[in-house]
Amino acid sequence: MAIYLDDNQRSALDRLRSSWTWRTEWPTWLLIVAIYGGWFGIATHARTLGLPLTVALLAVFSTWYLSLQHELLHGHPTRSRLINGLLGFAPLGVWFPYGIYREAHLRHHDDTHLTHPELDPESYFVGGETWQNAGTPLRALLLARNTFVGRLLLGPVFSIAATTTDALRKIAAGDLRDVPVWLAHGVALAALMMWLDRFCGISAWLFVIGVGYPSLAIASVRSFHEHRIAHTREHRTVINEAGVLWRLLFLNNNYHLVHHDLPHVPWFALRGVYAASRQQYIERSGGFLVNGYSEWARFYTVAPVAHPVHDYRPVEAHSPATAKREAESQTLQAP
């Protein structure tokens, strides 16, 4: 459901929706060509580029592909679920079938339950009972996951483990609806790895460890504290004024509150929608504003951005700007 700031914004977006760019979505089609062409172009020139550079470039393009899959599941560039599903079917990101990701992410868009560990499939928090039952090693890992470095290193492991556990739990309960999706993904992944090994000289293990895992790690930069705990649901979602390269890699999903309010707005229009109403969105977010991903990295390199336990308390202090003010305050009060 779209949430507009006011009638003026609704009218402006209605006009944009009828424009040639929005109707054809040519920027998204161009993006699809760039991502697929770039990915397979790099892979087929692996012997010329050398494996280290090839693997690094493929990891970046796989991250870009994950961003494209996010765009596809939200109904771009076509309104056909089948066509978009075919465009996002290729296992270039290795780990998760597009259909499984689509189902989980659309459940995540129920903003009423954002961050709730039992209701939001993309939550990085746990319930109090889970925390109490966790041993010291798991607690340490959960705390580490909420640091910037920890999210890069451990975030993918948690995501892979959670998705795998959920799939096995469904099968054990007799729910086999997802099995065809996983089987199709597995067959496609095996075929892709065979092709990479035979024709490009990229072994299966190198593709999985050197491309698949790093692409999830890079993608976790965007999702780092993307949502915080707050009583007011619009205060739970961040606005990150990232630099142009990050915006392109993440397809403007850094303007995350705008995306959650208006999930139908295509990636190429998000920045303009935000810029036209910047102050209103900052106020709507409760001041949950970040000046680029470097701020997260600087303030929370090895310090948890939030405690892993979800307790519904407002967390107004958990933004780099507030952390900076607190640090300056402590400095001024020091003897």
Steps between C-alpha positions, in 0.01 A plus 500: 500500500636840400532767767515852356621803690210708371268548202762705315743209507229260387415724205866543405557124502184443296641731235835321506327164468358606164838614365679302229790412731274353766272323252786335311741474795785521250756577777420164660526316168834669443605396849408137429713501184791663687492252788462184294735623229759610754479181707534258211746725321730492802459123544585422138815714521620347827820363349589841361410696812647248743308322774549756783361790296229283343373376835501850648307645205252212499433555871411864432280411204330226704423759767356723229295203381359453851388863486338429164313203646361735764375729224347210308296369792348845547351492151770652280557518209176312418181432692528131416613288792602226254715724280667668797556159656674377187719812493604434861526120485872469419699393811765768463475571873545127577311455825130582479237416237326810369157364597603442862653847523189655346264339749711593803565857388135578432419380854771735622304788348231466764622812680283425803737218590833649386793376714283247689718187512208259459303695239759686292708249298776759453533600865845511659353478850405205718235454766580513868440127544738416215765720659451340842530151354805583289839402631790739537650425154170564320440820697846621402426424135165681513669805651780482242244480218373843603841656443595620154793259463296218651216557256740466208664185635211329681188644340507261202546197729194594704292563186600171339441306823159663560379436145623140502347432841167643389501282187581183697240584765231531233596166348499331842149640559381353170488834317656421161385809309850649483674178394455557122643851538807368682545215251483737201749730669733209574491372143564848359784558747662168413478578129648846552789362706574235239508766227725727707739215571513359148496813287627776729746323728313604816459204733177437689656559841653828385166616364316414823761630744659773291190643333189380683608576856662841432194613301281435805754681716498807276120494491499497880656847496165633380298307756720601796257650756258570218225465758507589867260425784247777553138522613408716201538283193614777264785570742630148449640549148817684410580767245859461386639781284762277341745593225428444133684166464318347796171637372557339163608168652198490730263663247412788732366264765704703748201738502336219684214682668390634162511147361292359786244779465488474120615151397352546152739785415777370268862524606588776254238734650564447873770765533282762333202417719719530809668824389163665433389439859826453690410687818162332523657157475763583761226609737290197413793269585539659842844626400626154403742650247846372408756686292626205298614151594834634616323640807382153598851366442659780702273491805427129516808328359522260792232645730142365474265753343219353712453219749371184330203461735176644368325674788286761316670791672555810282860528381522864400866500597602237248611715212852622425396862535365438850804293593723789391301746714527266798876465451544878476287543812712252695816681384367835621402353836837334555720666766 
